[in-house]
Amino acid sequence: MSEIQIEKLDGLTRKISFVLPLSSVEQDAQQRLQQAARNFRKDGFRTGKVPMHIIQKERGEQILFEVQYAKINRLFFDFSKDKGLQIAGTPSLEPKLDAPDGHFAYDVLFEIYPEFLVSDLSDCELTKYICDITDTEINKTIDVLSSQYTNYADADTDAQAKDTDKVTIDFQGKIDGEIFDGGSASNHSFVLGQKRMLPEFEAGIHGLKAGQSKLVQVTFPEDYQGKEVAGKTAEFNITLNKIENASAPEINEEFAAKLGIQGGVEKLREDVEKNLVRETKRRTFAMLKQQVLDVLLDKTPIEAPTTLVKEDQQRQMESLKQDLADRGFKNIDQLPYDIEMFKESSEKRVKLGLILAQLVKQHNLQVQPEQIKTQIEDFAQNYEDPKEVMRWYYQDEARLSEMKAYVIENNVVDFVCGVAKVTDKTISFDELSQQQIQE
């Protein structure tokens, strides 16, 4: 075999051509045929007694192909190992039809990982958000918990509908004088002020008494989920059947016990504060991490191996299918999927994976076992039985690998923040929550 040459194709793709004499695989092919003969079945012959020329005729070509493929695969593996090639994904072995007489030939197409270094990050600017938890946030959270135990009682006959009231209504909607699908209902109940209905619809109910009716005009938004009515104006005839006033439970020891908290209101407030601090820390760190990842992508323009991108696209597709199946969707495989919808996100994920790995290598940011243990313990505090959560992680290598990847990202964030220009910015809990919604 002549000296093997690596041919550079587009991007990270490379090609190696192998040309070998057929004699180099004849012995392996013959052994495979003999092995196949032991269990070969054909009408008119006992198993294992079929003449070799028949087996050769029916299986010889396939066996020869398999032996050639395996030979090339071994040669490529040994060659790439000897040359220190960093192969990305699975190589493609393609047989060539123009091999010289008495020879067989293959092209091996493969991609290599890009070679790069993460540049100096000292001129990068990051914002570290700081959010303090005060009595205001604690009280709001307890109010939300309290609202989940709200009781509703019939209002006085002269009462007018207002926010926080549960109302029961009949309504019929028309567009251009015609009743439309989904625009009518009887004894429909909802709580005013929770924005479950369009604003103009709710506004029309405010101030009504039980038994009263009103015509209300409502314009559907252009991006309304019901395409057939989006952007159109409807007239609704609304009749208010019943008003129920909300009655929230008193915040006392009994209420705390309902939430499974022993120790009264003081312990309730203490637990709420701990949870808010933990959640705030998680959110602000996630925002900082996203900035770091964006900076790394911007400062390190590399090419993503196509093979790895396609593999990630496939993983995302399978994850989507599994998610839909878990939600009860039927005939998942018959839905009109387009794997290309994952291409952009997959390219980004692959690039980030390569950049993070390089940064870890450059600056010795490897994960230590104690870091994983500490992170799992921190996650476990969000659950009723932290010890059970710890066991859940440590009994599955895949879960530990996911946690390791998470900790690696944290190490990278800490490193980048240590060299970049970081500005602290204090924001309120409401601002923090709004930023999460926007993202």
Buried (B, 14 or more C-beta within 10 A) or exposed (E): EEEBEBEEEEEBBBBBBBBBEBEBBEEBBBEBBEEBBEEBEEEEEEEEEBEBEBBBEEBBEEBBEBBBBBBBBEBBEEBBEEEEBEBBBEBEBEEEEEBEEEBBBBBBBBBBBBEEEBEEBEEBEBEBBEBEBEEEBBEBBBEEBBBEEEEBEEBEEEBBBBEBBBBBBBBBBBBEEEEBEEBBEEEBEBBBEEEEBBEBBBEBBBEBBBEEEBEBEBEBEEEBEEEEBEEBEBBBBBBBBBBBBBEBBEBEBEBBEEBEBEEBBEEBBEBBBEBBBBBBEEBBBEBBBEBBBBBBBEBBEBBBBBBBBBBBBEEBBEEBBEEEEEEEEEEEEEEEEEEEEBBEEBBBBBBBBBBBBBBBEEBEBEBEEEBBBEBBBEBBEEEEEBEEBBEBBBEEEEEBEEBBEBBBBBBBBEBBBEEBEBEEEEBEBEEBBEBEEEE
